[in-house]
Structure formats: structure tokens, C-alpha cells
Amino acid sequence: MIDARLSDIVKAYDVRGLAPQDLTPQVARALGAAFADEVGISGGRGSAVIGHDMRSTSPLLVAALSEGIRSQRADVVDIGLASTDELYAASGRLDMPGVMVTASHNPAEYNGLKMCRAGARPIGFHTGLSAIAEAASVRLDTPPAEPVGRVTARDFLEEYAALLHRLAPVRGRRLTVVVDAGNGMAGHTVPAVFATLDVDLVPLYFELDGTFPNHEANPLDPRTLVDLQSAVREHGADLGLAFDGDADRCFVIDEQGEIVSPSAITALIASRYLAEQAGATVLYNAICSRVVPEVVAEHGGTAVRTPVGHSLIKAEMARTGAVFGGEHSGHFYFRDFYLADSGMLAALHVLGALAETDVPASRLIGALERYAASGEINSTVDDQAAVLDLLRREYASFELDELDGLTVTADTWWFNVRASNTEPLLRLNVEADDRPTMERVRDEVLARIRE
């Protein structure tokens, strides 16, 4: 059984909560010890790699987490300040299980833990996280053992940058690029990665500051992209890039200052992989645009649709041997990056594609914006199951599938409604051949959800 002090902060894919009120050093220490047992490094049998973001509570939690791991006679390799994908790269390169201390895009008062097995293999609720939480529950009120394992500090930033450059070299014309780090970890990683690129870099909010003084580091919210859009226009830049707090997600702005759909970025990167690896498999999640399977088919590949969520996508990537996968939330997954997601690697692919051409980003990527989309619309719903049942009955004459929530498909439109894992919300996404049709379907479905 999971202790009440843990049940509210252990999520589907990670640990996340108010810190240090709910995610306390005591909790982090217990989770560290349980993690060492779960990944098989206790008793002097191995090491774990730890990284952390710029939040004020991160050093405190790193210390407690490290104590917990070392109390099981396991060692720790501490790479210090890092993006989440840098932690995954270290886990893969060093073949060690890892923990990233971060709350990603959440507000300043939160923090969290993202865990993986050796080789950056994900740990989600049903693949080890629930067992870790149960084992940690037993340890919460037990005095911790002496932390006898060793700690070794290691700077992994240069190795991370070199790996990305090998996987996605950028060659061609010189580009002007505005990057909004949102005071998050991209302010740490972008200077190292961009140092050897033929790019004029215009930095926005690169100062590491976990209070997020300029805007939340959540590019999924269009309001956080306004400054970047203005800067792209002001500097006549070729492209804008926005990263979330732990820099594992990336959003793109074209030279006109317009937001590019992550589905279009998924299709663009997929086409690059398929040009090199004919017939390969590409993953896309249940709320990605129809443009993704269309482009994959046009380039001779196989498109496989998946549920939303990184643990599920990484598992499906391993099962199918897919070379690449994309989510509409701005997560992009790469087989050659230990099956893990990397916002920075996605950014380099976009820069590479643009540098190889003499056309602007709006033309290169605009060809992949074929449909009108609503974006994700959240509605507070107490009885989510009842609303989904209503929608099944209302749209029974259309094609239905329940891969992830409920997807209803017609000839010229589709919509998906999914329940949140953590809140009393239903999330609606609608796409259609044209904007009037999208708006009609959107308003019709919202009325049913909210009535």
C-alpha cells in the first residue's frame, strides 16, 4: 500500500508535488532508497546518475535523494545542473539508472523526480514507480541507514552536446535563431549545444531562475510564446525556439512569428528519418494531426498510432523498432537517443532541415499545416465516465476507437476526448479540413461535455 504522504505526489509517469511541503527531504530520501532496490544497484552492485534543474528546492532534494540511494550501499554520479534529456543521455551513455530532479513546466512552488532504468528506459506507475512508492512508504518513518555509497561529480554537458551533433548535424546556410529558455534549463544547455553551430543566436531569458520571473516555462500555453514571437519579428530571425522548464520539450516559431504545430514538426522530422531509412516505422500519438500518418505514408514509412504518454511511447518504440516518435505536446522521441525524448535534438533536426534549403520556415513547414486544429481545450467534469458514455451514444454512427480516451472520426473531421490522469478534467482536441468545420464540431462537442 502507498502511504498517503506519497499517494498524492506519485503520478502516472513521475513524482511531482509542492516542495518542500509535500515532496519533503524525508520523502525524497525514502524514494531514493526504494529506487536503488528497484533498479538493482543496492548492496554495492552499481551506481545511479542524478541531475537537477534550477529550482530553489532542487539541491535540497538532490542531497536527500543521494542519501537514500547511498544508504543502500549504491554509488551516485552527480552531473549537477542538467536538462532532463541530458540526464537521459548520461543514463544511456553510462548505462546507469537515473533520476532527474525537476517539476518540468510546473510553477515555482513545485518540484519532482523523473526516474529511469539503465539505458534511459522509462519508469512509470505500472513499470516500477508504484513498487518504488510502496517500498518507500515502509521507509518513511524508519531512521535512514548510514549513506555509505560514494558520490562522484561529473560534468556531462560537453558529451551531451557532442552526442546531439553526431545525431543531427546542421549544415548549410547561416541562420538567425531566437531561443526563449523561460529561465529554465535551456539557458544552461543551449549555449553549449549552439557554440559550434553556424547560427546567430538571440537569447531570451537564459538566466537560470526557478521563480520564472518573465513567464512560466510552459510553451504549450500560447501566452508564454508572445515575447518569442515579438523577438523573432523584431530581429528578422529565421526561426524561434521555446523550451519548457527542464528543456525536454521544444516548440517552434516561424520567421513570421507564427506558432508551428508540433504535429507539423513531427511530420518534418519523420520525413528526414525516412529519407535515410526507407520503410522505417514512426510513432505518433492519438491527438496528433492526420498530417503525420499522411507524410509517413508519402515517404514510404509505416505510421503507428499510440496513446499519449512518454512511458507508453517509449515501450512501443522498443516493441516496434520505430526510428522516431512525436507527441502533439512537443515531446519528440528518438531511437538513436536511447529511445528517449529530447527537445534539443528535435530543435537541431528543424535547424538542419531549414539550413539545407533556401526557403523560409513558413514555406518549409507550412506545407505540413494541412488542417485546422482546435488545440487542447480542458473542461472540468466530475463524472468523466458518464460524459464519455454520452459521447459514445451521441456519435455511435461514426467511426469510434478507444486507444486513448474516445476518438470519433468522420470524413472531414475527427475529435478526441481524454480524461486527465491527475485532475477532474476532460481534454478535447478537434481537427477538420477547414476552420468553419472545426469550429462547428468543437462547439458541438464542448456543449455536450459541459451541459
C-alpha positions as CSV (number, residue, x, y, z in Angstrom):
1,M,0.0,0.0,0.0
2,I,1.2,3.5,-0.8
3,D,1.3,5.9,2.2
4,A,-1.0,8.9,2.0
5,R,2.1,11.2,2.1
6,L,3.1,9.6,-1.3
7,S,-0.2,8.8,-3.0
8,D,-0.9,12.4,-4.0
9,I,2.5,13.1,-5.5
10,V,3.2,9.8,-7.3
11,K,1.8,10.3,-10.8
12,A,1.4,8.2,-13.9
13,Y,5.0,8.9,-15.1
14,D,6.8,10.6,-12.3
15,V,6.7,12.1,-8.8
16,R,5.5,15.7,-8.6
17,G,4.2,17.9,-5.8
18,L,4.7,21.1,-3.7
19,A,8.2,21.2,-2.4
20,P,9.3,21.1,0.3
21,Q,5.8,20.8,1.8
22,D,4.7,17.5,0.2
23,L,7.9,16.4,-1.6
24,T,10.0,16.7,1.5
25,P,13.6,15.6,2.0
26,Q,12.3,12.7,4.1
27,V,10.1,11.6,1.2
28,A,13.0,12.0,-1.3
29,R,15.3,10.0,0.9
30,A,12.9,7.1,1.2
31,L,12.2,7.2,-2.6
32,G,15.9,7.1,-3.2
33,A,16.5,4.0,-1.2
34,A,13.5,2.3,-2.8
35,F,14.7,3.3,-6.2
36,A,18.1,1.7,-5.6
37,D,16.4,-1.5,-4.7
38,E,14.0,-1.5,-7.7
39,V,16.8,-0.9,-10.3
40,G,19.1,-3.5,-8.8
41,I,22.1,-1.3,-7.6
42,S,21.8,-1.9,-3.9
43,G,24.5,-3.7,-2.0
44,G,27.3,-2.3,-4.0
45,R,26.0,-3.6,-7.3
46,G,26.1,-0.4,-9.2
47,S,25.6,3.4,-9.4
48,A,22.8,5.8,-10.3
49,V,23.2,9.1,-12.1
50,I,21.4,12.2,-10.8
51,G,20.8,15.6,-12.4
52,H,18.7,18.6,-11.3
53,D,17.0,21.7,-12.6
54,M,17.3,25.3,-11.4
55,R,14.5,25.3,-8.8
56,S,15.5,26.6,-5.3
57,T,14.4,23.3,-3.7
58,S,16.4,21.1,-6.1
59,P,19.7,21.0,-4.2
60,L,17.9,20.0,-1.0
61,L,16.1,17.2,-2.8
62,V,19.3,16.0,-4.6
63,A,21.1,15.7,-1.3
64,A,18.2,13.7,0.3
65,L,17.8,11.5,-2.8
66,S,21.5,10.8,-2.9
67,E,21.5,9.9,0.8
68,G,18.7,7.4,0.2
69,I,20.5,5.8,-2.7
70,R,23.8,5.6,-0.9
71,S,22.1,4.2,2.2
72,Q,21.6,1.0,0.2
73,R,25.4,0.8,-0.5
74,A,25.0,2.1,-4.0
75,D,27.1,4.9,-5.6
76,V,25.9,8.2,-7.1
77,V,27.2,10.0,-10.2
78,D,26.1,13.6,-9.8
79,I,26.0,15.6,-13.1
80,G,24.7,18.7,-11.4
81,L,22.6,21.2,-13.3
82,A,21.1,19.5,-16.4
83,S,18.2,19.3,-18.7
84,T,16.1,16.1,-18.5
85,D,17.3,14.9,-21.9
86,E,20.9,15.5,-20.7
87,L,20.1,13.1,-17.8
88,Y,18.7,10.6,-20.3
89,A,21.9,10.9,-22.4
90,A,24.0,10.3,-19.3
91,S,21.9,7.3,-18.3
92,G,22.2,5.8,-21.8
93,R,25.9,6.6,-22.2
94,L,27.0,5.4,-18.8
95,D,24.4,2.6,-18.7
96,M,23.2,3.6,-15.3
97,P,19.7,4.1,-13.9
98,G,19.0,7.8,-13.3
99,V,16.9,10.3,-11.5
100,M,16.2,13.9,-12.7
101,V,15.0,16.3,-10.0
102,T,12.6,18.6,-11.8
103,A,9.0,19.7,-12.0
104,S,9.3,20.4,-15.7
105,H,6.9,23.2,-16.7
106,N,5.0,23.4,-13.3
107,P,5.1,26.7,-11.3
108,A,7.9,27.6,-9.0
109,E,6.5,26.1,-5.8
110,Y,6.6,22.5,-7.3
111,N,9.3,20.0,-7.7
112,G,9.5,16.4,-8.7
113,L,11.5,13.3,-9.7
114,K,11.7,11.6,-13.1
115,M,13.2,8.1,-12.9
116,C,14.6,5.7,-15.5
117,R,16.4,2.4,-15.6
118,A,19.9,1.9,-17.1
119,G,19.9,2.9,-20.7
120,A,17.3,5.6,-20.1
121,R,14.5,3.0,-20.1
122,P,11.4,4.7,-18.5
123,I,9.9,4.0,-15.2
124,G,6.1,4.7,-15.0
125,F,3.5,3.8,-12.4
126,H,2.9,0.3,-13.8
127,T,6.6,-0.3,-14.7
128,G,8.2,0.2,-11.3
129,L,7.1,3.5,-9.9
130,S,4.2,2.0,-7.8
131,A,6.6,-0.6,-6.4
132,I,9.0,2.2,-5.5
133,A,6.3,4.2,-3.8
134,E,5.1,1.1,-1.8
135,A,8.7,0.3,-0.7
136,A,9.3,4.0,0.2
137,S,6.1,4.1,2.2
138,V,7.6,1.5,4.6
139,R,10.8,3.5,5.0
140,L,9.2,6.9,5.7
141,D,9.1,6.6,9.5
142,T,12.3,4.4,9.7
143,P,15.6,6.1,10.6
144,P,17.7,6.0,7.4
145,A,20.8,3.8,7.3
146,E,24.2,5.5,7.0
147,P,24.8,6.7,3.4
148,V,28.0,4.6,2.8
149,G,27.9,4.8,-1.0
150,R,30.2,7.2,-2.8
151,V,29.3,10.4,-4.7
152,T,31.3,11.3,-7.8
153,A,30.7,14.7,-9.6
154,R,30.8,14.6,-13.3
155,D,30.2,17.3,-15.9
156,F,28.3,15.7,-18.8
157,L,27.4,18.8,-20.8
158,E,30.1,18.6,-23.4
159,E,29.4,14.9,-24.0
160,Y,25.7,15.6,-24.3
161,A,26.3,18.4,-26.9
162,A,28.7,16.2,-28.9
163,L,26.2,13.3,-29.0
164,L,23.4,15.6,-30.3
165,H,25.7,17.0,-33.0
166,R,26.6,13.5,-34.2
167,L,22.9,12.5,-34.4
168,A,21.6,15.7,-36.1
169,P,24.4,17.7,-37.8
170,V,23.3,21.2,-39.0
171,R,24.9,22.1,-42.4
172,G,24.1,24.8,-44.9
173,R,23.2,28.5,-44.7
174,R,23.8,30.6,-41.7
175,L,20.6,31.1,-39.6
176,T,19.4,33.7,-37.1
177,V,17.6,31.9,-34.3
178,V,15.9,33.4,-31.2
179,V,15.7,31.0,-28.3
180,D,13.4,31.5,-25.3
181,A,14.7,29.4,-22.4
182,G,12.0,30.7,-20.0
183,N,14.6,30.9,-17.2
184,G,14.8,27.2,-17.4
185,M,17.4,24.6,-18.2
186,A,17.7,25.5,-21.9
187,G,19.7,28.5,-20.6
188,H,22.3,26.0,-19.4
189,T,22.3,23.6,-22.4
190,V,21.7,25.9,-25.4
191,P,25.0,27.8,-25.1
192,A,26.9,24.5,-25.1
193,V,25.0,23.0,-28.0
194,F,24.9,26.1,-30.2
195,A,28.5,27.1,-29.6
196,T,29.7,25.2,-32.7
197,L,26.7,25.9,-34.9
198,D,26.7,28.4,-37.8
199,V,24.0,30.3,-36.1
200,D,23.4,33.9,-34.9
201,L,21.8,33.2,-31.5
202,V,19.4,35.8,-29.9
203,P,18.9,34.6,-26.3
204,L,15.7,35.3,-24.3
205,Y,15.6,34.6,-20.5
206,F,18.7,32.5,-20.3
207,E,19.3,33.3,-16.6
208,L,18.5,30.2,-14.5
209,D,15.8,31.3,-12.1
210,G,13.3,28.8,-10.7
211,T,10.9,31.6,-9.8
212,F,10.2,32.2,-13.5
213,P,10.2,36.0,-13.3
214,N,9.3,36.5,-17.0
215,H,6.7,33.8,-17.8
216,E,6.0,30.2,-16.9
217,A,8.3,27.8,-18.8
218,N,5.4,26.1,-20.5
219,P,5.3,26.6,-24.2
220,L,2.2,24.6,-24.6
221,D,0.4,27.7,-23.3
222,P,0.4,30.2,-26.2
223,R,0.6,33.2,-23.8
224,T,4.2,32.2,-22.9
225,L,5.2,32.5,-26.5
226,V,4.3,36.1,-27.1
227,D,7.8,37.5,-26.2
228,L,9.4,35.0,-28.5
229,Q,7.1,35.8,-31.4
230,S,7.8,39.5,-31.0
231,A,11.6,38.9,-30.8
232,V,11.5,36.8,-34.0
233,R,9.8,39.6,-35.9
234,E,12.0,42.3,-34.3
235,H,15.3,40.6,-35.2
236,G,14.1,39.3,-38.6
237,A,15.1,35.9,-37.4
238,D,14.8,32.7,-39.5
239,L,13.3,30.7,-36.5
240,G,12.3,30.9,-32.9
241,L,12.6,28.0,-30.4
242,A,10.9,27.8,-27.0
243,F,11.8,25.2,-24.3
244,D,10.0,24.2,-21.2
245,G,11.5,24.3,-17.7
246,D,13.5,21.1,-17.9
247,A,14.1,21.6,-21.7
248,D,12.8,18.2,-22.8
249,R,10.1,19.8,-24.9
250,C,10.6,22.2,-27.8
251,F,8.1,24.5,-29.7
252,V,8.9,26.3,-32.9
253,I,8.0,29.8,-34.2
254,D,8.4,30.5,-37.9
255,E,10.0,33.7,-39.4
256,Q,6.6,35.4,-39.5
257,G,6.2,34.9,-35.7
258,E,3.6,32.2,-36.1
259,I,3.4,29.2,-33.9
260,V,4.2,25.9,-35.7
261,S,2.1,22.9,-34.8
262,P,4.2,20.1,-33.0
263,S,2.4,17.7,-35.4
264,A,4.0,19.5,-38.3
265,I,7.4,19.2,-36.6
266,T,6.7,15.5,-36.1
267,A,6.0,15.1,-39.8
268,L,9.1,17.1,-40.8
269,I,11.4,15.1,-38.6
270,A,9.8,11.9,-39.7
271,S,10.5,12.8,-43.4
272,R,14.1,13.3,-42.6
273,Y,14.5,9.9,-40.9
274,L,12.6,8.2,-43.7
275,A,14.9,9.7,-46.3
276,E,17.7,7.9,-44.6
277,Q,15.9,4.8,-43.5
278,A,13.4,3.7,-46.1
279,G,10.4,1.9,-44.8
280,A,11.0,2.7,-41.2
281,T,8.3,2.9,-38.5
282,V,7.3,6.3,-37.0
283,L,5.1,6.7,-33.9
284,Y,2.5,9.4,-33.3
285,N,0.0,9.8,-30.5
286,A,-3.7,9.8,-30.6
287,I,-4.1,13.6,-30.7
288,C,-1.5,14.3,-33.5
289,S,-2.7,15.7,-36.8
290,R,-3.7,13.4,-39.7
291,V,-0.7,15.0,-41.5
292,V,1.7,12.8,-39.6
293,P,0.5,9.4,-41.0
294,E,0.0,11.0,-44.4
295,V,3.5,12.3,-44.6
296,V,4.9,9.0,-43.3
297,A,3.0,7.1,-45.9
298,E,4.1,9.5,-48.6
299,H,7.7,8.8,-47.7
300,G,7.2,5.1,-47.7
301,G,7.2,4.5,-44.0
302,T,4.9,2.8,-41.5
303,A,2.9,5.0,-39.1
304,V,1.8,3.5,-35.8
305,R,-0.7,5.4,-33.5
306,T,-0.1,5.3,-29.8
307,P,-1.7,6.5,-26.6
308,V,-0.5,9.8,-25.1
309,G,2.4,9.5,-22.6
310,H,6.1,9.0,-22.7
311,S,6.3,5.6,-20.9
312,L,3.8,4.2,-23.3
313,I,5.5,5.7,-26.4
314,K,9.0,4.5,-25.3
315,A,7.7,1.0,-24.7
316,E,6.0,1.0,-28.1
317,M,9.2,2.3,-29.7
318,A,11.1,-0.6,-28.3
319,R,8.5,-3.1,-29.4
320,T,8.2,-1.8,-33.0
321,G,11.7,-0.7,-33.6
322,A,10.4,2.7,-34.6
323,V,13.1,5.3,-35.5
324,F,11.2,8.3,-34.2
325,G,8.0,9.3,-32.5
326,G,6.2,12.6,-31.8
327,E,3.5,13.9,-29.5
328,H,1.4,16.9,-30.1
329,S,2.6,18.3,-26.7
330,G,6.1,18.9,-28.1
331,H,7.7,15.7,-26.9
332,F,9.9,14.0,-29.6
333,Y,11.4,10.5,-29.2
334,F,14.4,9.1,-31.0
335,R,15.6,5.5,-31.3
336,D,19.2,6.7,-31.7
337,F,18.9,8.7,-28.4
338,Y,18.2,5.7,-26.2
339,L,14.5,5.7,-27.2
340,A,14.2,8.9,-25.1
341,D,12.7,12.3,-25.8
342,S,14.8,15.4,-26.5
343,G,13.6,18.8,-27.2
344,M,17.2,19.9,-28.2
345,L,17.6,17.0,-30.7
346,A,14.3,17.9,-32.3
347,A,15.4,21.6,-32.5
348,L,18.6,20.5,-34.3
349,H,16.6,18.5,-36.8
350,V,14.5,21.5,-37.6
351,L,17.5,23.8,-37.9
352,G,19.2,21.2,-40.1
353,A,16.1,20.9,-42.4
354,L,15.9,24.7,-42.7
355,A,19.6,25.3,-43.2
356,E,19.7,22.8,-46.1
357,T,17.1,24.9,-48.0
358,D,16.8,28.5,-49.3
359,V,13.1,28.8,-48.4
360,P,11.7,30.4,-45.2
361,A,10.4,28.3,-42.3
362,S,6.8,29.3,-43.1
363,R,7.1,27.7,-46.5
364,L,9.1,24.6,-45.4
365,I,6.9,23.8,-42.6
366,G,3.7,25.5,-43.8
367,A,3.2,22.7,-46.3
368,L,2.7,20.4,-43.4
369,E,0.0,22.5,-41.8
370,R,-2.8,21.0,-43.9
371,Y,-5.7,21.0,-41.4
372,A,-7.5,23.3,-38.9
373,A,-7.0,22.3,-35.3
374,S,-8.6,23.5,-32.1
375,G,-5.7,22.9,-29.8
376,E,-6.3,21.2,-26.5
377,I,-9.4,22.5,-24.6
378,N,-9.9,21.5,-20.9
379,S,-13.3,21.2,-19.2
380,T,-13.8,20.5,-15.5
381,V,-16.0,17.4,-15.3
382,D,-16.8,15.5,-12.1
383,D,-18.1,12.3,-13.8
384,Q,-15.8,11.8,-16.7
385,A,-17.0,8.3,-17.4
386,A,-20.6,9.5,-17.8
387,V,-19.7,12.2,-20.3
388,L,-17.6,9.7,-22.3
389,D,-20.6,7.3,-22.3
390,L,-22.9,10.2,-23.6
391,L,-20.5,11.0,-26.4
392,R,-20.3,7.3,-27.4
393,R,-24.0,7.2,-27.8
394,E,-24.3,10.6,-29.5
395,Y,-21.7,9.7,-32.1
396,A,-22.4,6.0,-32.5
397,S,-22.9,6.3,-36.2
398,F,-19.3,7.5,-36.8
399,E,-16.1,5.5,-36.5
400,L,-15.1,5.2,-32.8
401,D,-11.9,4.0,-31.2
402,E,-10.7,4.0,-27.6
403,L,-7.0,3.7,-27.9
404,D,-6.7,6.7,-25.6
405,G,-10.0,8.2,-24.4
406,L,-12.6,8.4,-27.2
407,T,-11.8,9.3,-30.8
408,V,-14.6,10.0,-33.2
409,T,-13.7,10.1,-36.9
410,A,-15.8,11.4,-39.8
411,D,-14.8,12.0,-43.4
412,T,-13.8,15.7,-42.9
413,W,-13.1,15.9,-39.2
414,W,-12.2,14.0,-36.0
415,F,-12.1,14.7,-32.3
416,N,-10.6,13.0,-29.3
417,V,-11.7,13.4,-25.7
418,R,-9.4,12.1,-22.9
419,A,-9.6,12.1,-19.1
420,S,-6.7,13.7,-17.2
421,N,-4.7,11.3,-15.1
422,T,-4.4,13.8,-12.2
423,E,-7.3,16.3,-12.3
424,P,-11.1,16.2,-12.9
425,L,-10.7,17.3,-16.5
426,L,-11.7,16.2,-19.9
427,R,-9.3,17.2,-22.7
428,L,-10.8,17.9,-26.1
429,N,-8.8,18.1,-29.4
430,V,-10.6,18.7,-32.8
431,E,-9.2,18.7,-36.3
432,A,-11.0,19.3,-39.6
433,D,-10.4,20.0,-43.2
434,D,-11.2,23.7,-42.7
435,R,-11.7,26.2,-39.9
436,P,-15.5,26.6,-40.1
437,T,-16.0,22.8,-39.8
438,M,-13.5,22.6,-36.9
439,E,-15.3,25.3,-35.0
440,R,-18.7,23.8,-35.6
441,V,-17.6,20.4,-34.3
442,R,-15.6,21.9,-31.5
443,D,-18.6,23.9,-30.2
444,E,-21.0,21.0,-30.6
445,V,-18.8,18.6,-28.6
446,L,-18.0,21.2,-25.9
447,A,-21.7,21.8,-25.5
448,R,-22.2,18.1,-24.8
449,I,-19.3,17.9,-22.4
450,R,-20.3,21.0,-20.4
451,E,-24.1,20.6,-20.4
